[in-house]
């Protein structure tokens, strides 16, 4: 049973390992950064880590907002 | 803000002990609207991930700072924009 279990585990892990083994090649950007300073920030509604909806326009007239976009959780980037 | 699920962001927030909300853009609507989605080729397959970016939006909903790419890993420029903005607003 043990060799079979190991084989299953390896199979389950392999798709996750494959992208890490290759250095991602950056291609052309899908959407270019067309927004610039002075533009109206497009509104959005997103779910927070507390499963609460957060709407950008809810902060209008109240607070400045700092949006930090990161590639993936648990990464330094 | 990232493409991660709220559950992954909750675990990440706990790990790095932060108190501000981490937002999920799983359907990439915000990332597309802001032009910060980037295509990557991994072994012949195309993946689209968020570009590292810092954006400062003032109280009127106007963008006061926007940067993407490697320079955005350092938040200091965006932080100083926030500080200046706050100074100007409180001086009024």
Backbone of each chain as nested JSON, in Angstrom:
{
  "chains": [
    {"id": "A", "residues": [
      {"number": 1, "name": "UNK", "atoms": {"N": [0.829, -1.212, 0.0], "CA": [0.0, 0.0, 0.0], "C": [0.862, 1.26, 0.0]}},
      {"number": 2, "name": "UNK", "atoms": {"N": [1.982, 1.158, 0.714], "CA": [2.78, 2.382, 0.875], "C": [3.295, 2.952, -0.44]}},
      {"number": 3, "name": "UNK", "atoms": {"N": [3.864, 2.101, -1.34], "CA": [4.34, 2.672, -2.612], "C": [3.208, 3.327, -3.393]}},
      {"number": 4, "name": "UNK", "atoms": {"N": [2.015, 2.727, -3.326], "CA": [0.88, 3.28, -4.056], "C": [0.52, 4.655, -3.502]}},
      {"number": 5, "name": "UNK", "atoms": {"N": [0.525, 4.747, -2.171], "CA": [0.188, 6.025, -1.519], "C": [1.206, 7.096, -1.912]}},
      {"number": 6, "name": "UNK", "atoms": {"N": [2.479, 6.718, -1.933], "CA": [3.529, 7.672, -2.312], "C": [3.328, 8.154, -3.738]}},
      {"number": 7, "name": "UNK", "atoms": {"N": [2.973, 7.213, -4.609], "CA": [2.767, 7.573, -6.011], "C": [1.611, 8.56, -6.137]}},
      {"number": 8, "name": "UNK", "atoms": {"N": [0.552, 8.335, -5.36], "CA": [-0.603, 9.236, -5.401], "C": [-0.226, 10.627, -4.922]}},
      {"number": 9, "name": "UNK", "atoms": {"N": [0.544, 10.656, -3.857], "CA": [0.951, 11.95, -3.304], "C": [1.809, 12.727, -4.296]}},
      {"number": 10, "name": "UNK", "atoms": {"N": [2.713, 12.003, -4.92], "CA": [3.602, 12.63, -5.887], "C": [2.795, 13.197, -7.05]}},
      {"number": 11, "name": "UNK", "atoms": {"N": [1.817, 12.42, -7.476], "CA": [0.978, 12.858, -8.587], "C": [0.198, 14.113, -8.196]}},
      {"number": 12, "name": "UNK", "atoms": {"N": [-0.299, 14.096, -6.954], "CA": [-1.081, 15.243, -6.486], "C": [-0.228, 16.499, -6.386]}},
      {"number": 13, "name": "UNK", "atoms": {"N": [1.035, 16.317, -6.04], "CA": [1.901, 17.478, -5.849], "C": [2.5, 18.005, -7.145]}},
      {"number": 14, "name": "UNK", "atoms": {"N": [2.653, 17.124, -8.126], "CA": [3.415, 17.513, -9.312], "C": [2.884, 18.756, -10.036]}},
      {"number": 15, "name": "UNK", "atoms": {"N": [1.563, 18.964, -10.188], "CA": [1.151, 20.185, -10.893], "C": [1.552, 21.44, -10.126]}},
      {"number": 16, "name": "UNK", "atoms": {"N": [1.59, 21.3, -8.791], "CA": [1.956, 22.467, -7.982], "C": [3.444, 22.766, -8.101]}},
      {"number": 17, "name": "UNK", "atoms": {"N": [4.221, 21.718, -8.263], "CA": [5.672, 21.894, -8.32], "C": [6.109, 22.444, -9.678]}},
      {"number": 18, "name": "UNK", "atoms": {"N": [5.431, 22.0, -10.733], "CA": [5.865, 22.342, -12.091], "C": [6.088, 23.845, -12.324]}},
      {"number": 19, "name": "UNK", "atoms": {"N": [5.124, 24.731, -11.94], "CA": [5.357, 26.155, -12.233], "C": [6.536, 26.729, -11.468]}},
      {"number": 20, "name": "UNK", "atoms": {"N": [6.834, 26.153, -10.302], "CA": [7.929, 26.692, -9.49], "C": [9.278, 26.381, -10.128]}},
      {"number": 21, "name": "UNK", "atoms": {"N": [9.364, 25.189, -10.776], "CA": [10.632, 24.77, -11.347], "C": [11.04, 25.649, -12.533]}},
      {"number": 22, "name": "UNK", "atoms": {"N": [10.062, 26.28, -13.157], "CA": [10.381, 27.137, -14.293], "C": [10.268, 28.593, -13.882]}},
      {"number": 23, "name": "UNK", "atoms": {"N": [11.234, 29.353, -14.272], "CA": [11.179, 30.792, -13.989], "C": [10.108, 31.413, -14.88]}},
      {"number": 24, "name": "UNK", "atoms": {"N": [9.095, 32.069, -14.293], "CA": [8.05, 32.641, -15.145], "C": [8.629, 33.669, -16.116]}},
      {"number": 25, "name": "UNK", "atoms": {"N": [8.276, 33.549, -17.359], "CA": [8.736, 34.482, -18.375], "C": [7.679, 35.57, -18.537]}},
      {"number": 26, "name": "UNK", "atoms": {"N": [8.063, 36.766, -18.241], "CA": [7.117, 37.869, -18.349], "C": [6.872, 38.206, -19.813]}},
      {"number": 27, "name": "UNK", "atoms": {"N": [5.609, 38.18, -20.206], "CA": [5.275, 38.565, -21.581], "C": [4.719, 39.979, -21.557]}},
      {"number": 28, "name": "UNK", "atoms": {"N": [4.226, 40.408, -22.69], "CA": [3.66, 41.757, -22.713], "C": [2.455, 41.849, -21.774]}},
      {"number": 29, "name": "UNK", "atoms": {"N": [2.279, 43.018, -21.229], "CA": [1.206, 43.197, -20.263], "C": [-0.141, 43.081, -20.963]}},
      {"number": 30, "name": "UNK", "atoms": {"N": [-1.087, 42.457, -20.272], "CA": [-2.427, 42.28, -20.832], "C": [-3.086, 43.641, -20.999]}},
      {"number": 31, "name": "UNK", "atoms": {"N": [-3.061, 44.378, -19.928], "CA": [-3.643, 45.716, -19.979], "C": [-2.555, 46.698, -19.578]}},
      {"number": 32, "name": "UNK", "atoms": {"N": [-2.397, 47.736, -20.335], "CA": [-1.352, 48.708, -20.006], "C": [-1.851, 49.646, -18.924]}},
      {"number": 33, "name": "UNK", "atoms": {"N": [-0.92, 50.14, -18.145], "CA": [-1.292, 51.073, -17.08], "C": [-1.621, 52.419, -17.701]}},
      {"number": 34, "name": "UNK", "atoms": {"N": [-2.881, 52.619, -17.995], "CA": [-3.286, 53.858, -18.66], "C": [-3.711, 54.922, -17.656]}},
      {"number": 35, "name": "UNK", "atoms": {"N": [-4.007, 54.49, -16.433], "CA": [-4.421, 55.462, -15.421], "C": [-3.229, 56.306, -15.001]}},
      {"number": 36, "name": "UNK", "atoms": {"N": [-3.477, 57.568, -14.771], "CA": [-2.377, 58.448, -14.354], "C": [-2.85, 59.38, -13.232]}},
      {"number": 37, "name": "UNK", "atoms": {"N": [-1.895, 60.072, -12.654], "CA": [-2.206, 61.002, -11.566], "C": [-3.193, 62.051, -12.074]}},
      {"number": 38, "name": "UNK", "atoms": {"N": [-4.233, 62.291, -11.289], "CA": [-5.265, 63.262, -11.671], "C": [-6.516, 62.604, -12.206]}},
      {"number": 39, "name": "UNK", "atoms": {"N": [-6.41, 61.312, -12.592], "CA": [-7.586, 60.577, -13.085], "C": [-8.492, 60.182, -11.923]}},
      {"number": 40, "name": "UNK", "atoms": {"N": [-9.766, 60.032, -12.233], "CA": [-10.717, 59.509, -11.254], "C": [-10.42, 58.016, -11.09]}},
      {"number": 41, "name": "UNK", "atoms": {"N": [-10.288, 57.552, -9.847], "CA": [-10.004, 56.136, -9.607], "C": [-11.267, 55.31, -9.877]}},
      {"number": 42, "name": "UNK", "atoms": {"N": [-11.189, 54.319, -10.77], "CA": [-12.373, 53.489, -11.034], "C": [-12.858, 52.825, -9.737]}},
      {"number": 43, "name": "UNK", "atoms": {"N": [-14.167, 52.885, -9.532], "CA": [-14.716, 52.314, -8.3], "C": [-14.688, 50.782, -8.374]}},
      {"number": 44, "name": "UNK", "atoms": {"N": [-14.637, 50.144, -7.219], "CA": [-14.685, 48.675, -7.172], "C": [-15.268, 48.222, -5.848]}},
      {"number": 45, "name": "UNK", "atoms": {"N": [-15.8, 47.025, -5.851], "CA": [-16.286, 46.377, -4.628], "C": [-15.58, 45.039, -4.545]}},
      {"number": 46, "name": "UNK", "atoms": {"N": [-14.846, 44.814, -3.454], "CA": [-14.108, 43.557, -3.307], "C": [-14.337, 42.971, -1.913]}},
      {"number": 47, "name": "UNK", "atoms": {"N": [-14.095, 41.675, -1.793], "CA": [-14.233, 41.011, -0.492], "C": [-12.927, 41.092, 0.281]}},
      {"number": 48, "name": "UNK", "atoms": {"N": [-13.039, 41.428, 1.562], "CA": [-11.844, 41.486, 2.399], "C": [-11.534, 40.1, 2.965]}},
      {"number": 49, "name": "UNK", "atoms": {"N": [-10.402, 40.013, 3.669], "CA": [-10.039, 38.734, 4.299], "C": [-11.017, 38.378, 5.421]}},
      {"number": 50, "name": "UNK", "atoms": {"N": [-11.831, 39.347, 5.848], "CA": [-12.871, 39.064, 6.858], "C": [-14.226, 38.79, 6.19]}},
      {"number": 51, "name": "UNK", "atoms": {"N": [-14.212, 38.575, 4.877], "CA": [-15.41, 38.3, 4.077], "C": [-16.41, 39.458, 4.136]}},
      {"number": 52, "name": "UNK", "atoms": {"N": [-15.902, 40.675, 4.262], "CA": [-16.771, 41.859, 4.233], "C": [-16.529, 42.592, 2.916]}},
      {"number": 53, "name": "UNK", "atoms": {"N": [-17.593, 43.182, 2.368], "CA": [-17.402, 43.913, 1.12], "C": [-16.783, 45.279, 1.414]}},
      {"number": 54, "name": "UNK", "atoms": {"N": [-15.824, 45.641, 0.586], "CA": [-15.15, 46.933, 0.718], "C": [-15.315, 47.66, -0.614]}},
      {"number": 55, "name": "UNK", "atoms": {"N": [-15.919, 48.85, -0.537], "CA": [-16.164, 49.623, -1.752], "C": [-15.302, 50.876, -1.706]}},
      {"number": 56, "name": "UNK", "atoms": {"N": [-14.571, 51.128, -2.778], "CA": [-13.673, 52.287, -2.79], "C": [-14.444, 53.586, -2.541]}},
      {"number": 57, "name": "UNK", "atoms": {"N": [-15.596, 53.747, -3.201], "CA": [-16.338, 55.013, -3.088], "C": [-16.904, 55.256, -1.689]}},
      {"number": 58, "name": "UNK", "atoms": {"N": [-16.941, 54.226, -0.844], "CA": [-17.384, 54.426, 0.547], "C": [-16.408, 55.315, 1.328]}},
      {"number": 59, "name": "UNK", "atoms": {"N": [-15.172, 55.406, 0.831], "CA": [-14.153, 56.215, 1.522], "C": [-14.145, 57.662, 1.023]}},
      {"number": 60, "name": "UNK", "atoms": {"N": [-14.895, 57.908, -0.07], "CA": [-14.892, 59.246, -0.661], "C": [-15.42, 60.282, 0.338]}},
      {"number": 61, "name": "UNK", "atoms": {"N": [-14.692, 61.373, 0.454], "CA": [-15.077, 62.429, 1.394], "C": [-14.69, 62.119, 2.827]}},
      {"number": 62, "name": "UNK", "atoms": {"N": [-14.126, 60.923, 3.05], "CA": [-13.775, 60.523, 4.421], "C": [-12.272, 60.303, 4.599]}},
      {"number": 63, "name": "UNK", "atoms": {"N": [-11.719, 59.462, 3.749], "CA": [-10.317, 59.067, 3.942], "C": [-9.571, 58.975, 2.625]}},
      {"number": 64, "name": "UNK", "atoms": {"N": [-8.239, 59.2, 2.702], "CA": [-7.371, 58.867, 1.568], "C": [-7.165, 57.352, 1.61]}},
      {"number": 65, "name": "UNK", "atoms": {"N": [-6.969, 56.756, 0.447], "CA": [-6.825, 55.294, 0.395], "C": [-5.494, 54.928, -0.254]}},
      {"number": 66, "name": "UNK", "atoms": {"N": [-4.765, 54.04, 0.377], "CA": [-3.513, 53.499, -0.169], "C": [-3.805, 52.066, -0.608]}},
      {"number": 67, "name": "UNK", "atoms": {"N": [-3.743, 51.832, -1.918], "CA": [-3.972, 50.487, -2.451], "C": [-2.621, 49.866, -2.774]}},
      {"number": 68, "name": "UNK", "atoms": {"N": [-2.293, 48.79, -2.109], "CA": [-1.048, 48.074, -2.399], "C": [-1.412, 46.738, -3.026]}},
      {"number": 69, "name": "UNK", "atoms": {"N": [-1.028, 46.567, -4.277], "CA": [-1.343, 45.324, -4.988], "C": [-0.125, 44.413, -4.928]}},
      {"number": 70, "name": "UNK", "atoms": {"N": [-0.321, 43.175, -4.471], "CA": [0.775, 42.211, -4.43], "C": [0.427, 41.019, -5.307]}},
      {"number": 71, "name": "UNK", "atoms": {"N": [1.453, 40.326, -5.755], "CA": [1.252, 39.267, -6.751], "C": [0.475, 38.105, -6.159]}},
      {"number": 72, "name": "UNK", "atoms": {"N": [0.96, 37.541, -5.096], "CA": [0.296, 36.412, -4.442], "C": [0.568, 36.466, -2.942]}},
      {"number": 73, "name": "UNK", "atoms": {"N": [-0.401, 35.99, -2.158], "CA": [-0.199, 35.908, -0.716], "C": [0.981, 34.978, -0.421]}},
      {"number": 74, "name": "UNK", "atoms": {"N": [1.644, 35.215, 0.687], "CA": [2.789, 34.42, 1.151], "C": [4.022, 34.596, 0.267]}},
      {"number": 75, "name": "UNK", "atoms": {"N": [4.042, 35.685, -0.496], "CA": [5.244, 35.977, -1.265], "C": [5.762, 37.348, -0.837]}},
      {"number": 76, "name": "UNK", "atoms": {"N": [7.011, 37.59, -1.089], "CA": [7.599, 38.869, -0.719], "C": [7.246, 39.979, -1.692]}},
      {"number": 77, "name": "UNK", "atoms": {"N": [6.831, 39.582, -2.907], "CA": [6.555, 40.577, -3.935], "C": [5.223, 41.228, -3.757]}}
    ]},
    {"id": "B", "residues": [
      {"number": 1, "name": "UNK", "atoms": {"N": [-4.127, 43.881, -1.556], "CA": [-5.04, 43.476, -2.609], "C": [-4.332, 42.513, -3.546]}},
      {"number": 2, "name": "UNK", "atoms": {"N": [-4.996, 41.412, -3.88], "CA": [-4.395, 40.428, -4.757], "C": [-5.492, 39.571, -5.366]}},
      {"number": 3, "name": "UNK", "atoms": {"N": [-5.074, 38.565, -6.125], "CA": [-6.054, 37.649, -6.725], "C": [-6.369, 36.472, -5.807]}},
      {"number": 4, "name": "UNK", "atoms": {"N": [-5.787, 36.469, -4.63], "CA": [-5.991, 35.354, -3.707], "C": [-7.42, 35.344, -3.165]}},
      {"number": 5, "name": "UNK", "atoms": {"N": [-7.845, 34.2, -2.644], "CA": [-9.181, 34.094, -2.041], "C": [-9.17, 34.803, -0.69]}},
      {"number": 6, "name": "UNK", "atoms": {"N": [-10.348, 35.202, -0.167], "CA": [-10.386, 35.786, 1.169], "C": [-9.775, 34.858, 2.221]}},
      {"number": 7, "name": "UNK", "atoms": {"N": [-9.948, 33.557, 2.068], "CA": [-9.393, 32.605, 3.045], "C": [-7.858, 32.645, 3.021]}},
      {"number": 8, "name": "UNK", "atoms": {"N": [-7.28, 32.684, 1.823], "CA": [-5.81, 32.742, 1.709], "C": [-5.306, 34.072, 2.272]}},
      {"number": 9, "name": "UNK", "atoms": {"N": [-6.042, 35.145, 1.996], "CA": [-5.641, 36.453, 2.517], "C": [-5.749, 36.51, 4.038]}},
      {"number": 10, "name": "UNK", "atoms": {"N": [-6.768, 35.837, 4.589], "CA": [-6.938, 35.819, 6.05], "C": [-5.741, 35.126, 6.7]}},
      {"number": 11, "name": "UNK", "atoms": {"N": [-5.309, 34.017, 6.088], "CA": [-4.153, 33.281, 6.623], "C": [-2.88, 34.117, 6.488]}},
      {"number": 12, "name": "UNK", "atoms": {"N": [-2.757, 34.822, 5.366], "CA": [-1.598, 35.679, 5.116], "C": [-1.574, 36.836, 6.121]}},
      {"number": 13, "name": "UNK", "atoms": {"N": [-2.747, 37.447, 6.362], "CA": [-2.854, 38.567, 7.305], "C": [-2.447, 38.125, 8.702]}},
      {"number": 14, "name": "UNK", "atoms": {"N": [-2.85, 36.901, 9.054], "CA": [-2.521, 36.36, 10.375], "C": [-1.013, 36.118, 10.472]}},
      {"number": 15, "name": "UNK", "atoms": {"N": [-0.452, 35.574, 9.404], "CA": [0.98, 35.244, 9.415], "C": [1.853, 36.496, 9.562]}},
      {"number": 16, "name": "UNK", "atoms": {"N": [1.488, 37.555, 8.839], "CA": [2.332, 38.75, 8.883], "C": [1.787, 39.8, 9.847]}},
      {"number": 17, "name": "UNK", "atoms": {"N": [0.695, 39.434, 10.541], "CA": [0.133, 40.257, 11.609], "C": [-0.162, 41.7, 11.175]}},
      {"number": 18, "name": "UNK", "atoms": {"N": [-1.022, 41.826, 10.18], "CA": [-1.405, 43.171, 9.747], "C": [-2.85, 43.447, 10.127]}},
      {"number": 19, "name": "UNK", "atoms": {"N": [-3.169, 44.717, 10.267], "CA": [-4.483, 45.099, 10.786], "C": [-5.39, 45.752, 9.738]}},
      {"number": 20, "name": "UNK", "atoms": {"N": [-4.848, 46.011, 8.552], "CA": [-5.706, 46.612, 7.518], "C": [-6.266, 45.495, 6.629]}},
      {"number": 21, "name": "UNK", "atoms": {"N": [-7.39, 45.762, 5.939], "CA": [-8.001, 44.679, 5.152], "C": [-7.18, 44.278, 3.925]}},
      {"number": 22, "name": "UNK", "atoms": {"N": [-7.134, 42.994, 3.657], "CA": [-6.532, 42.466, 2.431], "C": [-7.693, 42.108, 1.504]}},
      {"number": 23, "name": "UNK", "atoms": {"N": [-7.713, 42.699, 0.338], "CA": [-8.841, 42.518, -0.573], "C": [-8.566, 41.452, -1.628]}},
      {"number": 24, "name": "UNK", "atoms": {"N": [-9.634, 40.754, -2.003], "CA": [-9.53, 39.699, -3.015], "C": [-10.152, 40.156, -4.329]}},
      {"number": 25, "name": "UNK", "atoms": {"N": [-9.385, 40.056, -5.392], "CA": [-9.939, 40.35, -6.714], "C": [-9.823, 39.083, -7.548]}},
      {"number": 26, "name": "UNK", "atoms": {"N": [-10.573, 38.075, -7.14], "CA": [-10.452, 36.77, -7.79], "C": [-10.908, 36.79, -9.253]}},
      {"number": 27, "name": "UNK", "atoms": {"N": [-11.897, 37.644, -9.574], "CA": [-12.329, 37.692, -10.979], "C": [-11.584, 38.774, -11.777]}},
      {"number": 28, "name": "UNK", "atoms": {"N": [-10.611, 39.412, -11.132], "CA": [-9.68, 40.342, -11.779], "C": [-10.339, 41.588, -12.375]}},
      {"number": 29, "name": "UNK", "atoms": {"N": [-11.517, 41.923, -11.88], "CA": [-12.21, 43.107, -12.41], "C": [-11.442, 44.387, -12.094]}},
      {"number": 30, "name": "UNK", "atoms": {"N": [-11.046, 44.518, -10.827], "CA": [-10.33, 45.738, -10.42], "C": [-8.976, 45.802, -11.129]}},
      {"number": 31, "name": "UNK", "atoms": {"N": [-8.267, 44.656, -11.139], "CA": [-6.935, 44.617, -11.745], "C": [-6.995, 44.989, -13.225]}},
      {"number": 32, "name": "UNK", "atoms": {"N": [-8.046, 44.539, -13.905], "CA": [-8.209, 44.858, -15.323], "C": [-8.53, 46.339, -15.493]}},
      {"number": 33, "name": "UNK", "atoms": {"N": [-9.456, 46.847, -14.657], "CA": [-9.851, 48.259, -14.751], "C": [-8.659, 49.183, -14.505]}},
      {"number": 34, "name": "UNK", "atoms": {"N": [-7.745, 48.748, -13.631], "CA": [-6.588, 49.58, -13.295], "C": [-5.379, 49.266, -14.187]}},
      {"number": 35, "name": "UNK", "atoms": {"N": [-5.529, 48.307, -15.075], "CA": [-4.437, 47.99, -15.999], "C": [-3.223, 47.391, -15.331]}},
      {"number": 36, "name": "UNK", "atoms": {"N": [-3.449, 46.593, -14.289], "CA": [-2.294, 46.034, -13.575], "C": [-2.316, 44.503, -13.569]}},
      {"number": 37, "name": "UNK", "atoms": {"N": [-2.821, 43.952, -14.668], "CA": [-2.8, 42.504, -14.847], "C": [-1.703, 42.193, -15.867]}},
      {"number": 38, "name": "UNK", "atoms": {"N": [-0.893, 41.215, -15.549], "CA": [0.239, 40.918, -16.426], "C": [0.224, 39.449, -16.83]}},
      {"number": 39, "name": "UNK", "atoms": {"N": [0.579, 39.166, -18.081], "CA": [0.599, 37.787, -18.57], "C": [1.974, 37.173, -18.358]}},
      {"number": 40, "name": "UNK", "atoms": {"N": [1.994, 35.945, -17.898], "CA": [3.246, 35.214, -17.72], "C": [3.169, 33.906, -18.482]}},
      {"number": 41, "name": "UNK", "atoms": {"N": [4.268, 33.51, -19.077], "CA": [4.351, 32.249, -19.789], "C": [5.109, 31.263, -18.898]}},
      {"number": 42, "name": "UNK", "atoms": {"N": [4.403, 30.246, -18.418], "CA": [5.047, 29.235, -17.583], "C": [4.963, 27.899, -18.325]}},
      {"number": 43, "name": "UNK", "atoms": {"N": [6.082, 27.467, -18.838], "CA": [6.174, 26.208, -19.591], "C": [5.112, 26.127, -20.678]}},
      {"number": 44, "name": "UNK", "atoms": {"N": [4.945, 27.191, -21.39], "CA": [4.029, 27.196, -22.53], "C": [2.598, 27.566, -22.2]}},
      {"number": 45, "name": "UNK", "atoms": {"N": [2.248, 27.6, -20.908], "CA": [0.893, 27.984, -20.526], "C": [0.868, 29.452, -20.107]}},
      {"number": 46, "name": "UNK", "atoms": {"N": [-0.22, 30.098, -20.442], "CA": [-0.344, 31.506, -20.069], "C": [-1.066, 31.677, -18.755]}},
      {"number": 47, "name": "UNK", "atoms": {"N": [-0.489, 32.455, -17.891], "CA": [-1.126, 32.798, -16.612], "C": [-1.201, 34.313, -16.522]}},
      {"number": 48, "name": "UNK", "atoms": {"N": [-2.243, 34.793, -15.878], "CA": [-2.355, 36.237, -15.68], "C": [-2.333, 36.525, -14.189]}},
      {"number": 49, "name": "UNK", "atoms": {"N": [-1.341, 37.287, -13.791], "CA": [-1.212, 37.64, -12.383], "C": [-1.187, 39.148, -12.237]}},
      {"number": 50, "name": "UNK", "atoms": {"N": [-1.421, 39.578, -11.007], "CA": [-1.37, 41.005, -10.729], "C": [0.065, 41.493, -10.83]}},
      {"number": 51, "name": "UNK", "atoms": {"N": [0.206, 42.704, -11.31], "CA": [1.503, 43.381, -11.304], "C": [1.632, 44.01, -9.916]}},
      {"number": 52, "name": "UNK", "atoms": {"N": [2.838, 44.023, -9.367], "CA": [3.03, 44.716, -8.083], "C": [2.751, 46.191, -8.313]}},
      {"number": 53, "name": "UNK", "atoms": {"N": [1.892, 46.797, -7.51], "CA": [1.532, 48.203, -7.738], "C": [1.16, 48.914, -6.447]}},
      {"number": 54, "name": "UNK", "atoms": {"N": [1.425, 50.211, -6.395], "CA": [0.987, 51.066, -5.293], "C": [0.166, 52.205, -5.874]}},
      {"number": 55, "name": "UNK", "atoms": {"N": [-1.006, 52.431, -5.298], "CA": [-1.887, 53.485, -5.79], "C": [-2.397, 54.276, -4.59]}},
      {"number": 56, "name": "UNK", "atoms": {"N": [-2.333, 55.591, -4.694], "CA": [-2.894, 56.441, -3.642], "C": [-4.083, 57.204, -4.228]}},
      {"number": 57, "name": "UNK", "atoms": {"N": [-5.228, 57.062, -3.563], "CA": [-6.457, 57.742, -3.999], "C": [-6.848, 58.722, -2.898]}},
      {"number": 58, "name": "UNK", "atoms": {"N": [-7.069, 59.985, -3.27], "CA": [-7.395, 60.969, -2.231], "C": [-8.881, 60.922, -1.846]}},
      {"number": 59, "name": "UNK", "atoms": {"N": [-9.261, 61.803, -0.922], "CA": [-10.638, 61.8, -0.411], "C": [-11.677, 62.101, -1.489]}},
      {"number": 60, "name": "UNK", "atoms": {"N": [-11.236, 62.765, -2.58], "CA": [-12.159, 63.078, -3.669], "C": [-12.229, 61.965, -4.711]}},
      {"number": 61, "name": "UNK", "atoms": {"N": [-11.528, 60.857, -4.462], "CA": [-11.552, 59.734, -5.395], "C": [-10.601, 59.925, -6.566]}},
      {"number": 62, "name": "UNK", "atoms": {"N": [-9.647, 60.859, -6.424], "CA": [-8.692, 61.148, -7.503], "C": [-7.368, 60.447, -7.217]}},
      {"number": 63, "name": "UNK", "atoms": {"N": [-6.78, 59.851, -8.265], "CA": [-5.484, 59.174, -8.116], "C": [-4.389, 60.218, -7.896]}},
      {"number": 64, "name": "UNK", "atoms": {"N": [-3.655, 60.089, -6.814], "CA": [-2.564, 61.018, -6.498], "C": [-1.197, 60.385, -6.698]}},
      {"number": 65, "name": "UNK", "atoms": {"N": [-1.172, 59.059, -6.788], "CA": [0.093, 58.365, -7.04], "C": [-0.241, 56.997, -7.624]}},
      {"number": 66, "name": "UNK", "atoms": {"N": [0.498, 56.61, -8.662], "CA": [0.305, 55.26, -9.219], "C": [1.637, 54.787, -9.785]}},
      {"number": 67, "name": "UNK", "atoms": {"N": [2.065, 53.617, -9.348], "CA": [3.305, 53.031, -9.884], "C": [3.141, 51.517, -9.919]}},
      {"number": 68, "name": "UNK", "atoms": {"N": [3.715, 50.901, -10.936], "CA": [3.634, 49.451, -11.065], "C": [4.988, 48.873, -11.398]}},
      {"number": 69, "name": "UNK", "atoms": {"N": [5.167, 47.587, -11.1], "CA": [6.431, 46.921, -11.405], "C": [7.335, 46.857, -10.2]}},
      {"number": 70, "name": "UNK", "atoms": {"N": [8.612, 46.62, -10.474], "CA": [9.574, 46.372, -9.4], "C": [9.702, 47.543, -8.416]}},
      {"number": 71, "name": "UNK", "atoms": {"N": [9.572, 48.78, -8.907], "CA": [9.741, 49.936, -8.02], "C": [8.645, 49.973, -6.952]}},
      {"number": 72, "name": "UNK", "atoms": {"N": [7.498, 49.352, -7.253], "CA": [6.367, 49.385, -6.315], "C": [6.572, 48.46, -5.113]}},
      {"number": 73, "name": "UNK", "atoms": {"N": [7.627, 47.632, -5.158], "CA": [7.906, 46.778, -3.999], "C": [8.284, 47.658, -2.806]}},
      {"number": 74, "name": "UNK", "atoms": {"N": [8.89, 48.811, -3.113], "CA": [9.243, 49.772, -2.063], "C": [8.087, 50.766, -1.901]}},
      {"number": 75, "name": "UNK", "atoms": {"N": [7.409, 50.755, -0.751], "CA": [6.223, 51.611, -0.586], "C": [6.544, 53.055, -0.185]}},
      {"number": 76, "name": "UNK", "atoms": {"N": [7.839, 53.379, -0.017], "CA": [8.183, 54.686, 0.552], "C": [7.683, 55.888, -0.251]}},
      {"number": 77, "name": "UNK", "atoms": {"N": [7.741, 55.796, -1.583], "CA": [7.269, 56.921, -2.403], "C": [5.78, 57.145, -2.163]}},
      {"number": 78, "name": "UNK", "atoms": {"N": [5.012, 56.054, -2.175], "CA": [3.566, 56.165, -1.967], "C": [3.251, 56.674, -0.562]}},
      {"number": 79, "name": "UNK", "atoms": {"N": [4.044, 56.234, 0.408], "CA": [3.842, 56.683, 1.796], "C": [4.084, 58.188, 1.907]}},
      {"number": 80, "name": "UNK", "atoms": {"N": [5.139, 58.691, 1.236], "CA": [5.408, 60.128, 1.314], "C": [4.315, 60.93, 0.615]}},
      {"number": 81, "name": "UNK", "atoms": {"N": [3.732, 60.364, -0.452], "CA": [2.595, 61.024, -1.122], "C": [1.422, 61.117, -0.14]}},
      {"number": 82, "name": "UNK", "atoms": {"N": [1.169, 60.044, 0.582], "CA": [0.096, 60.02, 1.592], "C": [0.347, 61.069, 2.668]}},
      {"number": 83, "name": "UNK", "atoms": {"N": [1.59, 61.133, 3.141], "CA": [1.942, 62.07, 4.21], "C": [1.74, 63.513, 3.737]}},
      {"number": 84, "name": "UNK", "atoms": {"N": [2.21, 63.827, 2.518], "CA": [2.055, 65.183, 1.968], "C": [0.581, 65.538, 1.798]}},
      {"number": 85, "name": "UNK", "atoms": {"N": [-0.175, 64.553, 1.319], "CA": [-1.615, 64.741, 1.106], "C": [-2.302, 65.077, 2.427]}},
      {"number": 86, "name": "UNK", "atoms": {"N": [-1.961, 64.318, 3.434], "CA": [-2.556, 64.516, 4.759], "C": [-2.186, 65.887, 5.318]}},
      {"number": 87, "name": "UNK", "atoms": {"N": [-0.927, 66.295, 5.113], "CA": [-0.465, 67.608, 5.596], "C": [-1.256, 68.724, 4.937]}},
      {"number": 88, "name": "UNK", "atoms": {"N": [-1.423, 68.616, 3.605], "CA": [-2.151, 69.643, 2.849], "C": [-3.607, 69.71, 3.313]}},
      {"number": 89, "name": "UNK", "atoms": {"N": [-4.194, 68.547, 3.532], "CA": [-5.609, 68.514, 3.921], "C": [-5.825, 69.071, 5.322]}},
      {"number": 90, "name": "UNK", "atoms": {"N": [-4.911, 68.79, 6.218], "CA": [-5.076, 69.266, 7.593], "C": [-4.717, 70.751, 7.715]}},
      {"number": 91, "name": "UNK", "atoms": {"N": [-3.919, 71.258, 6.746], "CA": [-3.526, 72.671, 6.774], "C": [-4.65, 73.576, 6.277]}},
      {"number": 92, "name": "UNK", "atoms": {"N": [-5.619, 72.987, 5.568], "CA": [-6.714, 73.781, 4.98], "C": [-7.581, 74.439, 6.055]}}
    ]}
  ]
}
